Amino acid sequence: MAIRPTIAAFGQIDGQLAVGGIPIERLAAQVGSTPFFAYDRMLLSERVKLLRSILPPGLHLSYAIKANPMPAVVQHLAGMVDSFDVASAFEMRTALDTPMHAGNVSFAGPGKIEPSIAQAVASGVIIEIESATEAGRIVQAGERLGIRPRVAIRVNPDFEVKGSGMRMGGGSQQFGVDVEKVPSVLDVLVSGGAEFLGFHVFAGSQNLSAEILCAAQRQTVDLILKLAKHSPPVRYVNLGGGFGIPYFDKDQPLDLPAIGANLAHLLATALQPNFPDARVVIELGRYIVGECGVYVTRVVDRKESRDRQYLVVDGGLHHQLAASGNFGQVIRRNYPIAVGNRICEQVEEAVTVVGCLCTPLDLLGDNVKLPRAQIGDLIVLFHAGAYGLTASPTAFLGHPPPVEVLV
Ligand SMILES: *Cc1c(COP(=O)(O)O)cnc(C)c1O
């Protein structure tokens, strides 16, 4: 059964799923209400340790906060990763609330306006420039504040990365500066007195092919070597990430050792010889947090309609949009799901699990095979650690927001 590895990762106690070492019924009592998100502190730590053990030493590991910006999660990771990637002024504040040094925070994302640019310049974070307009704004903010902005150019490469869940580089893009426009943007920055650090390429998300990711890393390094011939010394190389996680039955986990070997090779043969002073960064969001969180709901109704059994739960797509299939999925597939307080019971029936919103979109499990659940049981949705709550339309239908806990 597809959910087994997911359950095994969290563990079980007395026939119940355990999160943070706490049986799920007890955790629900501790939280005080359902629905809720729970993130497992130990799994987060283990994930970072796994990455550290396989990625080459010297490579900086950055956490992309947009995957899960819960302050407690970000605080926890602050002591474990080397840097944070933020994509808004609000995320920048969350990052700067932690012990993470501002110089180890990078600020990406299109549409950066004067106030957030000024905040970034004043804070000393690395601004990853997405357009010529932004370059101009950054120079102006630096002049006005009397502070040298620290900048890198996010480059929209002249290659594409196939097989990504979301493509964010190659061809025409709202992200990054097209390769051919890099020289003119560099001119604006250098003549404007900004401190140029290096380049950033992030071409796509949720890729499960190590082969494709390795090829993209190779192409990214080649591109940066070319660009560096006409730039000030490169001290920052952000190779992006895009490491995917296996959301569905047929997905195979990423071959991390193959990627680690490729990065070690690129560091030793191309990056360290050419850029001996550069910080080389890989930035990951969902790969760090995605599999470390669950969304827990309670069954509030059980009904039969013609030939189908329905479980109606007290949560829904307003909290966990991705599980309903409406967050960028082309074909709707079921996220792993379980009756959290009946983990060891026999699978007895095929049921359709729906949320409490008055829309047919609010489908959390379509014809899933589960032990027989009763009103009051806890339905757990896995892979809720990334792009869960903050990627969901919480105001839709006006139900209360869920609690989030780190345990
Ligand atoms: C969203 C984003 C990430 C994280 O993507 P994941 O798929 O969660 O790893 C990394 N870098 C940038 C620039 C992003 O916008």
The ligand as an SDF file (V2000), in Angstrom:
LIG
                    3D

 15 15  0  0  0  0  0  0  0  0999 V2000
   10.1280   28.5680   -4.7820 C   0  0  0  0  0  0  0  0  0  0  0  0
   11.5650   28.7150   -4.9370 C   0  0  0  0  0  0  0  0  0  0  0  0
   12.4320   27.7420   -4.4190 C   0  0  0  0  0  0  0  0  0  0  0  0
   11.9600   26.4950   -3.7420 C   0  0  0  0  0  0  0  0  0  0  0  0
   11.3390   25.5930   -4.5990 O   0  0  0  0  0  0  0  0  0  0  0  0
   11.0450   24.0920   -4.0860 P   0  0  0  0  0  0  0  0  0  0  0  0
   10.3990   23.4390   -5.2270 O   0  0  0  0  0  0  0  0  0  0  0  0
   10.1550   24.2100   -2.8860 O   0  0  0  0  0  0  0  0  0  0  0  0
   12.3530   23.4990   -3.7040 O   0  0  0  0  0  0  0  0  0  0  0  0
   13.7930   27.9650   -4.5400 C   0  0  0  0  0  0  0  0  0  0  0  0
   14.2580   29.0680   -5.1290 N   0  0  0  0  0  0  0  0  0  0  0  0
   13.4630   30.0270   -5.6350 C   0  0  0  0  0  0  0  0  0  0  0  0
   14.0500   31.2210   -6.2590 C   0  0  0  0  0  0  0  0  0  0  0  0
   12.0970   29.8880   -5.5590 C   0  0  0  0  0  0  0  0  0  0  0  0
   11.2990   30.8170   -6.0640 O   0  0  0  0  0  0  0  0  0  0  0  0
  1  2  1  0
  2  3  1  0
  2 14  2  0
  3  4  1  0
  3 10  2  0
  4  5  1  0
  5  6  1  0
  6  7  2  0
  6  8  1  0
  6  9  1  0
 10 11  1  0
 11 12  2  0
 12 13  1  0
 12 14  1  0
 14 15  1  0
M  END
$$$$
